Amino acid sequence: DKKVGPALQKVRAFGGDGLFTSETKEPNWKKAHNILLPSFSQQAMKGYHTKMVDLATQLIQKWARLNPADEIDVPEDMTRLTLDTIGLCGFNYRFNSFYRETTHPFVNSMVRALDEAMSQTQRLGIQDKLMIKSKKQFREDIQYMFSLVDELIAERKQNGDHGEDDLLSHMLKGVDPETGASLDDENIRFQIITFLIAGHETTSGLLSFAIYFLMNNRDKLKKAQQEVDEVLGDDVPDYKQVKKLKYVRMVLNETLRLWPTAPSFSVYA
């Protein structure tokens, strides 16, 4: 079964009983799993496609404005892309990362909170008690993430979903088909934070490493470019075309094999 180790126990300070940090024996784990599963169906992915293209276009436009000698911080731009994607597709929320000079405050709070959670697992008890400044920042970062997510939930409840069929809609209106129970606001908060963190950081790492490997294997880059040109041409890609990018998919799979962004998970018998 899944094991929530010491590090994840610390992450529960802001991940709570979200899917990633909850024990499978906790009631909200199975309830959320059953309610949110339809959000990841092929039909759901098709529904997210237009928004994904919108955000990918923002990235392309940013890079197109650069001079040939300009440097690109690929990991930072991949973080912008993936955070905006999970925000817009999952919760119809625009972080507008490509319209900012610096990273969104949510990312800063998330990174600091994760770093502090990991650091707490390595400290002795007396050491942890003395880290007053770090723990104060930890609380402030958690409160910022909570306030952003709570505002997002409140706005959706007040304004309605306007036909949106996204993660937040399923969280607010979905019921467990086995029990008829729904998710409460606190658990919805934890689920949103879970998806905002886990839903963008791993994908950002995958895309960054894939670009790195392609730049260091120009023959593979050329082959990937040829496939994209043949399948997409000059058109804006539709969902069916993306599924035809077989070689690009192979590149991503090989990247995960060589440098997995989530290399392991803990279990116990």
N, C-alpha and C positions, 0 to 999 in steps of 0.2 A: 504494500500500500504506500501511498505518498507520505513522505516524511517532511514535516515542517521543522527544519533544523534551527540552531541558535540564530543564524543570520536572519532567516525569514521571521523568526519570532520577534526580532527587533523591528523588522519592516512592518509588522502588524500595527505599530504605532500609527501608521498612516494608511496601511493597506487593509487593516482590520480583518474581517472574515470574507474578503474578496476571494475570487476563485484561486488566485495564485498563492495566497498566504493562509488559506483556511485548511483545516484538517477535513478529510473526506467524511469523517463521522459527524461533522458539524452540520446542522440542518440546512443552513443557507448554501452550503457547497452544492448539494444535489439539487436544491430548488433553483438556484441560479443557473446551474448547468442545463437543466431541463428548459428553463424559460429562454435562455440566450442562444441555445443551439440553432434555432432557425436563422439567427443573424449571420450565420456563416455558411449558409447554403449557396449553391451555385446561383440561384435566383437572386439572393441577396447581393452576392458579389456583382452581378450584372447591374443591379440597381445603384451600386456605388460608383460605377465606371465613369460616368460623366463628371462627377466631382473629382475623381482621381486625375482625369485628363486636365481639368481646370488647374489643379495645383501643379501638375507636371509641366504645364505650359508656363506657369509663373517661373519655375526653375529655369526652363529653356530660355525664356526672355531675359532673365537676369544674366545668364552666361553669355547670351548673344550680344549684350551691351558691352562686354569686356573687350579690352584690347588684346591682341595676340600674346603679348608678353606678360599680361596680368596673371598673378597667381590665384588659384581657386582653393579655398579651404573646403575640400570635398566632404569630410565628416560633418562639418558644421552645416553645410547646405543640405546634406542628406537628413540631418536632424530636423532642420526646418521643414523639409518636404514631408517626412513621415509623421512629425507631430501635427502638422496642418492636415494631413490626410486622415489620421484617426480622429482628430477633432471635428472635421467637417463631415466625414462619412459616418462616424459613430454617433455624434451628438449635435450635428448641424451647427457647430461652433467654429468660428474663424479666428485662429490665432494670428493670422496675417503676418507670419514670420518673415516673408520676403519683402515686407514693407517696413521692416525694422532694421536699424543699424546694428543692434545687438540682439542676443538671443532673448526669447520671451522670458519674463520673470518666473513663469511656471517651471521652465527647464532649469533655471538656476536653483530654485527651491528644491526641485526634485533631485538634482545632482547632489546638492549639499546634504539633503535628508538621507539619501542612499549611502553617501560616504560616512555620515555620522552613525547610521545604523550598523554599518560594517565595522566601524571603529569601536563601537560599544562592545562588540563580541570579543574584541582582543584585549580589553582593559580588565585589570583587576577591579574588584568592587570599590576599593578605596580610591583608585585612580578615577573611576567613573564619577564618584561623588565630587571630586575636585574640579571636574571639567565644567565649571559653571557657565562660562561664556559659550562653549560649544553646545551645551544642552539648551541654553536660552535660544540660540540661533535655530536649533533643531525644532523647538516648540513653535517659533515664529514661522519657520518654513512649512511646518505641518499645517499651521493655522491658515497660511496663505493658500495652500492647495485646497484645504477644506472650504474656504470662503469662495474661491473661484468656482469650485464644483457645486456648492450649495446654491450659488447664484444661477448657475446654468440650469439646475433642476427647477428652481423657483420660476425662472423665465419660461421654461417649457410648460410648467403647470399653469401658469397665468395666461400664456398666449396660445396654448394648444400646439399640436404637432403639424398642423397644416398639411396633412397627408404624408408626413415623413415616416418612412418605414425603416428606422435605424435602431441602433443599440439602445439609445435612451428611450425611444418609444416602446421597445420591447420590455425594458426594465420597468417603466411606469405602468404599462397596461397589461403586461403578460402575466399569466397564471401558470403555475405548475400543473401540467396535465394529470399528474398522479395524485396530487393532494388538493388542487384548487387554490393553493396559497399564492400570495404575491410577495414581492420584495418590499421591505419598508425603506424609508428615505435614507436611513443610516447605511444600510447595506448597499443601496444604489450609489451612495457617495463612495463607498469603498470599491465597488465594482468599476465606477468611472475612473477613479485614480489608478486602479489596477490596469485598465485598458490603456489609459493615457501613457503610463510608464512602459508596461510590457509591450504595448501595441506599437510603440514607435522606436524604442531604443534598439531592439534586436534587428528590426528591419533596416534601420539606419546603418547599423554595423555591417549587415549583409551587403547592402548596396555599396558602401564605402570600400569594403574588401574586394567586391567584384570588380569595381572600377580599377582598383590597385592592380589586381591580377591581370586584367585586360591590358592595362598600360605597360605591363612588364612581359606580355605575351602578344606581340603585335599581330602575329598570324591569326590568333584566336579573335583578336579585336576586329581584324578585317573580315573574318568569316561572320562574326556577329553583325557587323555593319551591313554586309551583303544581304543577310537574312532580313534585317529590318527594312532595307530598301526594297527588297522583292515583295515582302508581305504588306508593308504599309504604304510605300510610295511617298507621295507628298500629302496624303490625306491625314486628317485627324483620326487616330486609330479608334475603331469600334471594338466592342467586347469580343466578337468572334475572331477578329484579326489577332488580338493579343494572344489568344489561345493557340494560334498557329506559329508562334515564335518558339519553336522547339529547341533550337540551338541556344538561344538566350536562356531558356529554362535550364538547359544542361550546364551553362556557365554558372548560374545561380546555385544549382545543386552541387557542383564541384567546389564552389566557394564555401558552401556550408560544410563540405567534407574536410576541406583544407583548414578552414578557420571558422569553426562554428561559433556563433555569437551566444548561444546557450548550450555549452558543451556537455552538460550533465544535469541530472536531477536526482534527488535522494529518495530512496524507498526503504521500507523495512518489511520484514516477514513476521 
